[in-house]
Amino acid sequence: MTDGDPSDLALFRAFPGLRERLPRRPFVLSPTPVEPLPLAGVPAGQLFVKRDERSCPLVGGNKPRKLEFWIGRALAQRARTLVTTGGLGTNHGLATTILGRAAGLRTVLVLVHQPPTPAVRRTLCLQQAYGAELIYGGSVAGAACALLAVLARERWRGGRPLRVPTGGSSPLGDVGFVSAALELAEQVRAGALPEPSRLFVPVGSGGTLAGLVVGLRLAGLRTRVAGVRVSDILPPPRRWLARAARATLRGLRRLDPSVPALDVEPRDFDLLRGHVGPGYGAATPEAHAALDAAAACGLALDPTYSGKCLAAIRAESLAGTLGAGPVLFWNTCNAVDLAAAAPRTVTEPELPERVRRALAAGAGGRRLGHRHGPTR
């Protein structure tokens, strides 16, 4: 995948005091490559890509950078079960299941409705194929109730559950992208790419964006991060992102006082709002066009996150608002063939009944915001 070393991180090279104080189950092969991206519609030589789809041989993308710290905590606390939430086709949930399984941990996924596209259906089958227990919560409120019930059940059974936040986004998980930004700074200093004027990344739960902003500031880079909103499910505002970034920084400073104190404010976050489309998980024509343009460059994206992010870059270039300096596209997609590596094959009739009902209801079925209780 890469020639990286999973035993070390740029974060630990920058702040060695964290190495023994921050539990981590190594999964990421860093550094992930950076390369020019000759994309149609963007001036030649301006666009680069950070190939995080190669971050881990088990499952690529941005998820392993966060989850290796959460799984490190789970192992340090002798937890047996990971419990997390997301949409029906949550890639975070799938990555949690895969990496948890590699570490000897069970995973329970509490799922919220999203449009049941073919990709969502495939992901659900993969979640169960890798061993996840699937519980359908329906709405956000229903999933919250289901989550509490699962945690109580696992404690009663002796499952020693650890709740992993949606997307892995938290002061702990976001540390993975503090380190990723420091990794990027090392690549800039080594001449792998010029210092980007702007960095584009998709924003779901917001942890990737918050961690990158902290890490770039610690590294001394002037790069502005443009977060492309891809979800209408509780999208994080700037003030929340600033609080999340400050919390991550405080956590690092508690563990190692050599980490500098920084002022992180809402104005440090650039959010692009015009690319969600009909809603979370619903692809847009612009995202499909971006997928085709990326494929012509040998880059595979997904329509929910990375496709919408690249569509935003193309739109800004067309509008003349991209700027003149180097631009970096952070590819958060997964490039591992998860179906080929799955321990078994699962088809839709094998999914839990409530999940099958949600799929059968289709886009006209239960939607976010409808008031109904948790279902299994």
C-alpha positions in Angstrom: 0.0 0.0 0.0 2.7 2.5 1.1 6.2 2.4 2.4 5.0 3.9 5.7 5.8 2.8 9.2 2.7 1.9 11.2 4.7 2.0 14.5 5.3 5.8 14.3 3.4 9.0 13.6 4.3 12.5 12.8 2.6 13.6 16.0 5.0 11.5 18.1 8.0 12.8 16.2 6.9 16.3 16.8 5.9 15.7 20.5 7.8 12.6 21.8 6.1 13.0 25.2 2.8 11.8 23.7 4.3 8.5 22.6 3.8 6.7 25.9 0.8 8.6 27.1 -1.6 8.2 24.2 -2.8 4.6 23.7 -3.0 3.7 20.0 -3.5 0.5 18.1 -1.4 1.1 15.0 -3.3 0.7 11.7 -2.2 3.7 9.5 0.7 3.3 7.2 2.1 6.8 7.1 2.9 8.9 5.3 0.2 8.5 2.6 1.4 9.7 -0.7 0.8 13.2 -2.2 0.7 13.5 -6.0 -0.2 16.0 -8.7 -3.9 15.6 -9.8 -4.2 16.7 -13.5 -8.0 17.2 -13.3 -10.0 18.6 -16.2 -11.3 22.0 -15.4 -8.5 23.0 -13.0 -5.4 24.8 -14.2 -2.5 22.5 -14.9 -0.1 22.0 -12.0 -2.4 23.7 -9.4 -4.1 20.6 -7.9 -2.6 17.9 -5.7 -4.2 14.9 -3.9 -3.4 13.4 -0.5 -3.9 9.7 -1.1 -5.5 8.7 2.2 -7.4 6.0 0.4 -4.2 4.1 0.9 -4.1 4.8 4.7 -4.5 1.2 5.9 -4.4 -2.2 4.1 -7.5 -3.4 6.0 -9.7 -0.4 5.1 -8.5 2.9 3.6 -9.7 6.5 3.9 -9.9 8.8 6.8 -11.5 6.4 9.3 -8.4 4.5 10.4 -6.6 7.7 11.5 -9.3 8.3 14.1 -10.1 4.7 15.0 -6.6 3.6 15.9 -6.8 5.9 18.9 -10.3 4.8 19.9 -9.4 1.2 19.6 -6.2 1.9 21.5 -8.3 3.3 24.3 -10.7 0.3 24.1 -7.8 -2.1 24.5 -6.2 -0.1 27.3 -9.6 -0.2 29.2 -10.1 -3.9 28.4 -13.3 -3.2 26.6 -14.8 -6.1 24.6 -17.4 -4.3 22.5 -17.4 -1.1 20.3 -20.8 0.6 20.0 -21.2 3.4 17.4 -23.8 5.1 15.2 -24.3 6.3 11.7 -26.5 6.2 8.6 -27.6 2.8 7.2 -24.6 2.9 4.9 -22.1 4.3 7.4 -18.5 3.8 6.2 -17.4 4.8 9.7 -19.4 1.9 11.1 -18.0 -0.5 8.6 -14.4 0.6 9.3 -15.0 0.3 13.1 -16.3 -3.2 12.5 -13.3 -4.2 10.4 -10.6 -2.6 12.6 -12.3 -3.7 15.8 -12.4 -7.3 14.5 -8.7 -7.1 13.7 -8.1 -6.1 17.4 -10.4 -8.9 18.8 -13.4 -6.6 19.5 -17.1 -7.0 18.7 -19.0 -4.1 17.1 -22.6 -3.0 17.5 -23.9 -0.5 15.0 -27.0 1.7 15.7 -28.2 2.9 12.4 -30.1 6.0 11.3 -32.2 6.2 8.1 -30.6 7.4 4.9 -31.7 6.9 1.2 -31.1 3.1 0.5 -28.9 3.5 -2.6 -27.1 0.5 -4.1 -24.0 1.6 -2.2 -25.9 1.7 1.1 -27.2 -1.8 0.5 -23.7 -3.2 -0.3 -22.3 -1.5 2.8 -25.0 -3.0 5.1 -24.2 -6.5 3.8 -20.5 -5.9 4.4 -21.1 -4.6 7.9 -22.8 -7.9 8.8 -20.3 -9.9 6.8 -17.5 -8.5 9.0 -19.4 -9.4 12.1 -21.3 -6.3 13.2 -24.6 -6.5 15.0 -27.0 -4.1 13.2 -29.7 -2.3 15.1 -32.0 0.1 13.2 -32.9 3.3 15.2 -34.7 5.1 12.4 -34.6 8.8 13.3 -31.8 10.6 15.2 -34.0 10.5 18.3 -34.8 6.8 17.9 -31.2 6.0 17.4 -30.2 7.8 20.6 -32.7 5.8 22.5 -31.5 2.6 20.9 -27.9 3.5 21.7 -28.7 3.8 25.4 -30.5 0.5 25.4 -27.5 -1.2 23.7 -25.0 0.2 26.1 -27.1 -0.9 29.1 -27.6 -4.4 27.6 -23.9 -4.8 26.9 -23.0 -3.8 30.5 -25.5 -6.2 31.9 -24.1 -9.0 29.7 -20.5 -8.2 30.7 -19.7 -7.0 27.2 -17.7 -4.0 28.5 -18.8 -1.6 25.8 -17.0 1.5 24.7 -19.1 4.0 22.8 -17.3 5.4 19.8 -18.8 8.8 18.6 -20.3 9.1 15.2 -17.5 9.3 12.7 -15.0 8.8 15.5 -15.0 12.6 15.9 -14.0 13.6 19.4 -11.0 15.2 21.1 -9.5 11.7 21.0 -10.3 10.7 17.4 -9.4 14.1 16.0 -5.9 13.6 17.2 -5.5 11.4 14.2 -5.8 14.4 11.9 -3.6 16.6 14.0 -1.0 14.0 13.2 -2.1 13.9 9.6 -1.5 17.6 9.2 1.9 17.3 10.8 2.6 14.5 8.3 1.6 16.8 5.5 4.0 19.5 6.8 6.8 17.0 6.8 6.0 16.3 3.1 6.0 20.0 2.3 9.4 20.4 3.9 10.7 17.4 2.0 9.6 18.9 -1.3 6.9 16.4 -2.1 4.5 19.3 -2.8 4.5 23.1 -2.3 2.8 24.5 0.7 -0.9 24.5 -0.3 -2.8 27.7 -0.1 -6.1 25.8 0.4 -6.9 22.2 1.5 -10.3 20.7 0.6 -11.8 18.0 2.7 -15.4 16.7 3.1 -17.2 17.5 6.3 -19.6 15.0 7.9 -19.2 14.9 11.7 -16.4 17.5 11.5 -13.6 15.8 13.3 -11.3 15.5 10.3 -11.6 19.2 9.7 -11.1 20.2 13.4 -8.0 18.0 13.6 -6.5 19.3 10.4 -6.9 22.9 11.5 -5.1 22.3 14.8 -2.3 20.3 13.2 -1.7 22.8 10.4 -1.4 25.6 13.1 1.0 23.4 15.2 3.0 22.8 12.0 3.3 26.5 11.2 1.6 26.1 7.8 -0.5 28.9 6.5 -2.9 26.6 4.6 -6.6 27.4 4.9 -8.9 24.3 5.1 -12.1 24.4 3.1 -14.6 22.0 4.6 -17.2 20.8 2.1 -20.4 19.9 3.8 -21.8 16.7 2.5 -24.5 16.0 5.2 -27.7 17.6 6.4 -27.7 15.4 9.5 -26.8 17.8 12.3 -24.1 19.6 10.3 -21.4 21.1 12.6 -21.3 25.0 12.7 -18.1 26.9 12.9 -18.4 27.6 16.6 -18.8 23.8 17.3 -15.7 23.1 15.1 -13.7 25.7 17.0 -14.8 24.2 20.4 -13.9 20.7 19.1 -10.4 21.9 18.0 -9.8 23.6 21.3 -10.8 20.5 23.2 -8.4 18.4 21.1 -5.6 20.8 21.8 -6.3 20.9 25.5 -6.2 17.1 25.6 -2.9 17.0 23.9 -1.5 19.7 26.2 -2.6 17.8 29.3 -0.6 14.8 28.1 2.4 16.8 27.0 2.8 20.4 28.1 5.4 21.0 25.3 2.4 21.1 22.8 2.0 24.9 22.2 -1.1 26.8 23.3 -3.1 28.2 20.3 -6.1 30.4 19.8 -8.5 28.6 17.6 -11.6 30.6 16.6 -14.7 30.0 14.4 -13.1 32.3 11.7 -10.4 29.6 11.3 -12.9 27.3 9.6 -14.1 27.8 6.0 -17.3 25.9 5.3 -18.8 25.4 1.8 -22.5 24.7 2.0 -23.7 24.3 -1.5 -22.9 20.7 -2.3 -25.1 18.5 -0.1 -27.8 18.1 -2.7 -31.0 16.4 -1.7 -29.5 15.2 1.5 -26.9 12.9 3.1 -26.1 9.9 1.0 -27.9 11.3 -2.0 -25.5 11.8 -4.9 -25.6 15.0 -7.0 -25.0 15.3 -10.8 -21.9 17.4 -10.0 -20.5 14.6 -7.7 -21.0 12.0 -10.5 -19.2 14.3 -12.9 -16.4 14.7 -10.4 -16.2 10.9 -10.1 -15.8 10.5 -13.8 -13.2 13.2 -14.0 -11.2 11.6 -11.1 -11.5 8.2 -12.8 -9.9 9.6 -15.9 -6.9 10.4 -13.6 -6.9 6.9 -12.1 -8.5 8.0 -8.8 -11.6 6.2 -7.4 -14.0 8.3 -5.3 -17.4 7.8 -3.6 -20.4 9.9 -4.4 -21.3 10.7 -0.8 -18.1 12.3 0.6 -15.0 12.6 -1.7 -17.1 13.0 -4.9 -18.9 16.1 -3.5 -15.7 17.5 -2.2 -14.0 17.2 -5.6 -17.1 18.7 -7.2 -16.6 21.7 -4.9 -13.1 22.2 -6.2 -14.2 22.0 -9.8 -17.1 24.5 -9.1 -14.7 27.0 -7.5 -12.3 26.6 -10.4 -15.0 27.3 -12.9 -16.2 30.3 -10.9 -12.7 31.7 -10.6 -12.7 31.6 -6.8 -10.3 28.7 -6.3 -7.3 31.1 -5.9 -4.0 31.1 -7.6 -1.9 29.0 -5.2 -1.5 25.3 -4.9 -4.6 23.4 -3.8 -4.7 20.1 -2.0 -7.6 17.6 -2.3 -7.6 15.3 0.7 -9.1 12.0 -0.6 -11.0 10.4 2.3 -12.3 7.5 0.2 -11.4 3.8 0.8 -9.6 2.0 -2.0 -9.5 -1.5 -0.4 -11.7 -4.2 -2.0 -13.7 -4.9 1.2 -16.0 -7.4 -0.5 -13.0 -9.6 -1.6 -11.5 -9.5 1.8 -14.7 -10.2 3.7 -14.7 -13.3 5.9 -18.1 -14.4 4.4 -20.8 -13.2 2.0 -24.0 -11.7 3.2 -27.1 -11.0 1.1 -30.0 -8.7 1.9 -32.4 -11.5 3.0 -29.9 -12.3 5.8 -30.0 -8.7 7.3 -32.1 -8.0 10.4 -35.8 -7.7 9.8 -36.0 -4.0 10.8 -33.1 -3.2 8.5 -34.8 -5.0 5.6 -38.0 -3.1 6.3 -36.1 0.2 6.1 -34.6 -0.8 2.8 -38.0 -1.9 1.4 -39.6 1.4 2.4 -37.0 3.2 0.2 -36.7 6.9 -0.1 -40.3 7.4 0.7 -40.1 5.5 4.0 -39.1 6.7 7.5 -36.9 9.8 7.3 -34.8 11.8 9.7 -36.9 13.9 12.0 -40.0 11.6 12.0 -40.9 10.7 15.5 -40.8 7.0 16.0 -39.0 4.8 18.5 -35.9 2.6 18.2 -36.2 -0.6 16.2 -33.9 -3.5 15.8 
